[in-house]
């Protein structure tokens, strides 16, 4: 096997480097993957620019990347369901212990969970990476590596829609048309939502949302009043939406999501913003609007793979830029400037195809 394991490593705030690391040896329940496609997430950029997200603080060098797919090159001694040559999508969150959250089917909430590119755990933006085999999912032949990598953000959207109770005929308001807003739109449509309205500050993002199936577009400005925006949502839909999916974390947008939701409806908070946010809880309380949190996902990968394989969902339009792994710095800078939607790094020198 070659010795090249070029890796994208964040050493400290603002200090992103490309360096060679040893190719790891998989343990009994792990597989070694030759990485193929890895998406750059807003969280990767945030760690690079700020050195932390909330209580997760970078204290030692960390490999970035958690939206990933690759090819199995070696399997651990106890692995039976995968073999060398299998194409897989990587679920980046792996529970470390069988605690109450694991037992109840909410392993994403386990405080000790391993999660790629969340301090202190290394991610998979490299040529070779080892991962727990039970959290590597075989891709059908008609699902590309890039689609496999995009299962990670898609899973956030599916989990958000499940938490919101999206079903046949639902009317949904999505706040924010960045990557997570767009996958929430895709998931809502695939799960039966009849009308989806999506808002954003940027017209190019709204154009992408239109291309991906949004029924109504709401262009917002920073100075807009949340109650006025909620009225616009109702006017465009012809009714108040049953569900608001908030994907920005911005205070005014969260306020709009609450004001817009129909009485008896649901607001799901997906976007992460300031720790303390001022909203009218009384407005939600007296109208019985449920406010629900979302933290990543759990038990979603098989569902997402089925949706992609059946062509119920098309994530391909999300990818606007591709770079070879060697150009990780340029790719990260493009993501930082929010040029395009999803930037993908191609980690296999001999296969740069989608």
C-alpha positions as CSV (number, residue, x, y, z in Angstrom):
1,X,0.0,0.0,0.0
2,X,1.2,3.5,-0.7
3,X,2.5,5.7,2.1
4,X,0.6,8.9,1.1
5,X,-1.9,9.9,3.7
6,X,-2.3,13.6,3.1
7,X,-4.4,15.0,5.9
8,X,-6.1,18.4,6.6
9,X,-5.2,19.3,10.2
10,X,-6.4,22.2,12.2
11,X,-3.6,23.0,14.8
12,X,-5.2,26.1,16.4
13,X,-7.6,28.9,15.5
14,X,-6.7,30.1,12.0
15,X,-3.9,27.6,11.6
16,X,-5.0,25.0,9.0
17,X,-2.3,22.7,7.5
18,X,-1.9,19.9,5.0
19,X,0.4,17.3,6.4
20,X,1.3,13.6,6.1
21,X,0.2,11.2,8.7
22,X,0.7,7.5,9.1
23,X,-1.9,5.2,7.5
24,X,-3.9,3.8,10.5
25,X,-4.4,0.1,11.2
26,X,-8.1,-0.9,11.7
27,X,-9.0,-2.6,15.0
28,X,-11.1,-5.8,15.1
29,X,-14.4,-3.9,14.6
30,X,-13.1,-1.2,12.3
31,X,-12.5,-0.8,8.6
32,X,-9.8,1.1,6.8
33,X,-11.2,3.4,4.1
34,X,-9.6,5.0,1.2
35,X,-11.5,8.3,1.3
36,X,-13.2,9.5,-1.9
37,X,-15.4,12.5,-1.3
38,X,-15.6,14.7,1.8
39,X,-17.8,17.8,2.0
40,X,-16.8,20.9,3.8
41,X,-19.3,21.8,6.5
42,X,-19.9,25.2,8.2
43,X,-18.7,23.6,11.4
44,X,-15.3,22.9,9.8
45,X,-15.0,26.5,8.8
46,X,-16.2,27.7,12.2
47,X,-13.5,25.6,14.1
48,X,-10.9,27.0,11.7
49,X,-11.9,30.6,12.2
50,X,-12.8,30.5,15.9
51,X,-11.2,27.4,17.5
52,X,-14.4,26.4,19.2
53,X,-18.1,25.8,18.8
54,X,-19.9,26.4,22.2
55,X,-18.4,24.1,24.7
56,X,-16.4,22.1,22.1
57,X,-12.9,23.8,22.3
58,X,-9.9,22.9,20.1
59,X,-7.1,22.1,22.5
60,X,-4.9,19.9,20.3
61,X,-4.4,19.4,16.5
62,X,-7.6,17.9,15.0
63,X,-8.3,16.4,11.5
64,X,-11.3,18.2,9.9
65,X,-14.1,16.5,7.9
66,X,-17.2,14.6,8.7
67,X,-19.3,14.5,5.5
68,X,-17.7,11.5,3.9
69,X,-17.7,8.4,1.7
70,X,-14.9,6.1,0.6
71,X,-13.9,2.6,-0.3
72,X,-13.0,-0.2,2.1
73,X,-9.4,-1.3,1.7
74,X,-9.0,-3.4,4.8
75,X,-11.4,-5.0,7.3
76,X,-10.9,-5.8,11.0
77,X,-10.9,-9.4,12.2
78,X,-14.4,-9.2,13.6
79,X,-16.0,-7.4,10.7
80,X,-18.3,-9.7,8.6
81,X,-20.7,-7.4,6.7
82,X,-18.1,-5.4,4.7
83,X,-15.2,-6.5,2.5
84,X,-12.4,-4.8,0.6
85,X,-13.8,-2.9,-2.4
86,X,-17.1,-2.0,-0.8
87,X,-18.2,1.6,-1.4
88,X,-19.5,3.1,1.9
89,X,-21.0,6.2,3.4
90,X,-19.6,7.1,6.9
91,X,-21.9,8.1,9.8
92,X,-19.5,10.3,11.8
93,X,-21.1,9.8,15.3
94,X,-20.3,6.6,17.0
95,X,-21.4,5.9,20.6
96,X,-18.6,4.9,22.9
97,X,-20.8,3.2,25.5
98,X,-24.1,1.4,25.9
99,X,-25.7,4.1,28.1
100,X,-29.3,5.1,28.6
101,X,-29.4,7.1,25.4
102,X,-28.0,4.3,23.3
103,X,-30.5,1.9,24.8
104,X,-33.4,4.2,24.2
105,X,-32.5,4.7,20.5
106,X,-31.1,8.3,21.0
107,X,-27.4,7.5,20.7
108,X,-26.8,11.0,19.3
109,X,-27.5,12.4,22.7
110,X,-24.9,10.3,24.5
111,X,-22.4,12.7,26.2
112,X,-19.4,10.5,25.5
113,X,-20.2,9.9,21.8
114,X,-17.3,9.9,19.3
115,X,-17.9,12.4,16.5
116,X,-15.6,13.2,13.6
117,X,-14.0,16.6,13.6
118,X,-15.5,17.6,17.0
119,X,-12.8,18.2,19.6
120,X,-11.0,16.0,20.6
121,X,-12.0,13.5,17.9
122,X,-10.3,13.5,14.5
123,X,-12.3,13.7,11.3
124,X,-11.8,12.1,7.9
125,X,-10.5,14.8,5.5
126,X,-7.5,12.6,4.5
127,X,-6.6,9.8,2.1
128,X,-6.9,6.9,4.5
129,X,-9.1,6.8,7.6
130,X,-10.3,4.0,10.0
131,X,-13.9,3.9,11.3
132,X,-16.2,1.7,13.3
133,X,-17.6,-0.8,10.7
134,X,-21.1,-0.7,12.1
135,X,-21.3,3.0,11.2
136,X,-20.1,2.5,7.6
137,X,-23.1,1.8,5.3
138,X,-22.7,0.1,1.9
139,X,-23.8,2.3,-1.0
140,X,-26.0,0.9,-3.8
141,X,-24.4,0.9,-7.3
142,X,-26.7,3.8,-8.4
143,X,-25.6,6.1,-5.6
144,X,-22.4,8.0,-6.2
145,X,-19.6,8.7,-3.7
146,X,-20.6,12.4,-3.6
147,X,-24.2,11.5,-2.8
148,X,-22.8,9.2,-0.1
149,X,-20.9,12.1,1.4
150,X,-24.0,14.3,1.3
151,X,-26.0,11.7,3.3
152,X,-24.5,13.5,6.4
153,X,-26.2,16.9,5.8
154,X,-29.3,15.2,4.3
155,X,-29.6,13.2,7.6
156,X,-29.8,16.4,9.5
157,X,-32.8,17.5,7.3
158,X,-34.5,14.1,7.6
159,X,-34.1,14.0,11.4
160,X,-35.4,17.6,11.7
161,X,-38.5,16.7,9.6
162,X,-39.1,13.6,11.7
163,X,-38.8,15.6,14.9
164,X,-41.2,18.1,13.4
165,X,-43.7,15.5,12.3
166,X,-43.7,16.3,8.6
167,X,-46.2,14.1,6.8
168,X,-48.5,14.0,3.8
169,X,-50.0,17.4,3.2
170,X,-47.8,19.3,5.7
171,X,-47.2,23.0,5.1
172,X,-43.6,23.9,6.1
173,X,-41.6,27.1,6.5
174,X,-37.9,26.7,6.3
175,X,-35.8,29.5,7.6
176,X,-32.4,29.8,5.8
177,X,-31.5,28.4,2.4
178,X,-27.9,27.3,3.1
179,X,-27.0,23.6,2.8
180,X,-29.0,22.5,5.9
181,X,-32.1,24.6,4.9
182,X,-31.9,23.0,1.4
183,X,-31.7,19.4,2.7
184,X,-34.6,20.2,5.1
185,X,-36.5,21.3,2.0
186,X,-35.6,18.1,0.1
187,X,-36.6,15.9,3.1
188,X,-39.8,17.8,3.7
189,X,-40.9,17.3,0.1
190,X,-39.9,13.7,0.1
191,X,-41.8,13.0,3.3
192,X,-45.0,14.4,1.8
193,X,-45.1,18.2,2.5
194,X,-47.5,19.8,0.0
195,X,-46.1,23.3,0.4
196,X,-42.7,24.5,1.4
197,X,-41.8,28.2,1.7
198,X,-38.1,29.0,2.3
199,X,-36.5,32.3,3.4
200,X,-33.0,33.7,3.0
201,X,-31.0,37.0,2.8
202,X,-29.3,36.0,-0.5
203,X,-31.2,35.7,-3.8
204,X,-28.7,33.2,-5.2
205,X,-29.5,30.8,-2.4
206,X,-33.2,31.3,-3.0
207,X,-32.7,30.5,-6.7
208,X,-31.0,27.3,-5.7
209,X,-34.0,26.5,-3.4
210,X,-36.4,27.1,-6.3
211,X,-34.4,24.7,-8.4
212,X,-34.6,22.1,-5.7
213,X,-38.4,22.3,-5.3
214,X,-39.4,25.2,-3.0
215,X,-42.9,26.4,-3.7
216,X,-42.5,29.9,-2.4
217,X,-39.4,32.1,-1.8
218,X,-39.2,34.8,0.9
219,X,-36.4,37.3,0.5
220,X,-35.6,38.8,3.9
221,X,-33.4,41.7,4.9
222,X,-31.5,42.1,8.2
223,X,-33.7,45.0,9.3
224,X,-37.0,43.2,8.6
225,X,-39.4,42.8,11.6
226,X,-40.1,39.2,12.5
227,X,-43.9,39.7,12.9
228,X,-44.0,41.3,9.5
229,X,-42.1,38.4,8.0
230,X,-44.5,36.0,9.6
231,X,-47.4,37.8,8.0
232,X,-45.7,37.6,4.6
233,X,-45.3,33.8,5.1
234,X,-49.0,33.5,5.8
235,X,-49.9,35.7,2.8
236,X,-47.7,33.7,0.4
237,X,-48.9,30.3,1.7
238,X,-52.5,31.3,2.1
239,X,-52.4,30.0,5.6
240,X,-50.0,29.8,8.6
241,X,-47.6,26.8,8.2
242,X,-48.0,23.9,10.5
243,X,-44.3,23.5,10.9
244,X,-41.3,26.0,11.0
245,X,-37.8,24.5,10.6
246,X,-35.3,27.1,11.7
247,X,-31.8,26.5,10.1
248,X,-30.0,29.8,10.8
249,X,-29.7,30.2,14.6
250,X,-30.2,33.9,14.1
251,X,-32.4,35.5,16.8
252,X,-34.7,37.4,14.5
253,X,-35.2,34.3,12.3
254,X,-36.1,32.2,15.4
255,X,-38.6,34.8,16.3
256,X,-40.1,34.7,12.8
257,X,-40.3,30.9,13.0
258,X,-42.3,31.1,16.2
259,X,-44.7,33.9,15.0
260,X,-45.2,32.2,11.7
261,X,-46.1,28.7,13.0
262,X,-49.8,27.9,13.2
263,X,-51.4,27.5,16.6
264,X,-50.9,23.9,17.7
265,X,-48.0,23.7,15.3
266,X,-44.3,22.9,15.8
267,X,-41.0,24.9,15.6
268,X,-37.8,22.8,15.2
269,X,-34.5,24.5,16.0
270,X,-31.8,23.2,13.8
271,X,-29.4,26.2,13.4
272,X,-27.0,26.9,16.2
273,X,-26.6,30.5,17.2
274,X,-25.9,32.4,20.4
275,X,-26.2,30.6,23.7
276,X,-28.7,33.1,24.9
277,X,-31.5,34.1,22.5
278,X,-34.5,36.3,23.2
279,X,-37.8,35.0,21.8
280,X,-41.5,35.4,22.8
281,X,-42.0,32.1,24.6
282,X,-45.4,33.5,25.7
283,X,-46.5,33.7,22.1
284,X,-45.6,30.0,21.6
285,X,-47.1,29.0,25.0
286,X,-50.6,30.5,24.7
287,X,-50.9,29.1,21.1
288,X,-49.6,25.7,22.1
289,X,-46.7,25.9,19.6
290,X,-44.2,23.2,20.4
291,X,-40.5,24.1,20.2
292,X,-38.3,21.1,19.6
293,X,-34.5,20.8,19.5
294,X,-32.4,18.9,17.0
295,X,-29.0,17.5,17.6
296,X,-27.4,15.9,14.5
297,X,-29.4,12.6,13.8
298,X,-29.7,9.0,14.8
299,X,-30.8,5.9,12.9
300,X,-31.1,7.9,9.7
301,X,-28.4,6.5,7.3
302,X,-30.4,3.5,6.0
303,X,-33.4,5.8,5.4
304,X,-31.3,8.4,3.6
305,X,-29.6,5.7,1.4
306,X,-33.1,4.3,0.4
307,X,-34.3,7.8,-0.5
308,X,-31.2,8.4,-2.7
309,X,-31.3,5.0,-4.3
310,X,-35.0,5.3,-5.1
311,X,-34.4,8.8,-6.6
312,X,-37.0,10.3,-4.2
313,X,-34.4,12.8,-3.2
314,X,-31.8,14.5,-5.4
315,X,-28.9,16.0,-3.5
316,X,-26.6,16.5,-6.6
317,X,-27.5,20.1,-7.2
318,X,-26.1,21.0,-3.7
319,X,-22.5,20.4,-5.1
320,X,-21.3,23.6,-6.6
321,X,-17.5,23.3,-6.4
322,X,-15.0,20.4,-6.3
323,X,-11.3,20.5,-5.4
324,X,-8.6,17.8,-5.1
325,X,-7.5,17.2,-1.5
326,X,-4.2,19.0,-2.3
327,X,-6.2,22.2,-2.7
328,X,-7.9,22.0,0.7
329,X,-6.9,25.5,1.6
330,X,-8.5,27.1,-1.4
331,X,-11.6,24.9,-0.9
332,X,-11.9,26.0,2.8
333,X,-11.5,29.7,1.8
334,X,-14.3,29.3,-0.8
335,X,-16.5,27.8,1.9
336,X,-15.6,30.6,4.3
337,X,-16.7,33.2,1.8
338,X,-19.9,31.3,1.2
339,X,-19.3,31.1,-2.5
340,X,-21.6,28.4,-3.8
341,X,-23.5,25.9,-1.7
342,X,-21.5,22.7,-1.0
343,X,-17.7,22.4,-1.6
344,X,-16.5,18.8,-2.0
345,X,-12.9,17.6,-1.6
346,X,-11.8,14.7,-3.7
347,X,-9.4,12.6,-1.7
348,X,-8.6,9.8,-4.1
349,X,-5.8,10.9,-6.5
350,X,-6.8,8.2,-9.1
351,X,-10.6,8.9,-9.0
352,X,-11.8,12.4,-9.0
353,X,-15.2,11.5,-10.4
354,X,-18.5,12.2,-8.5
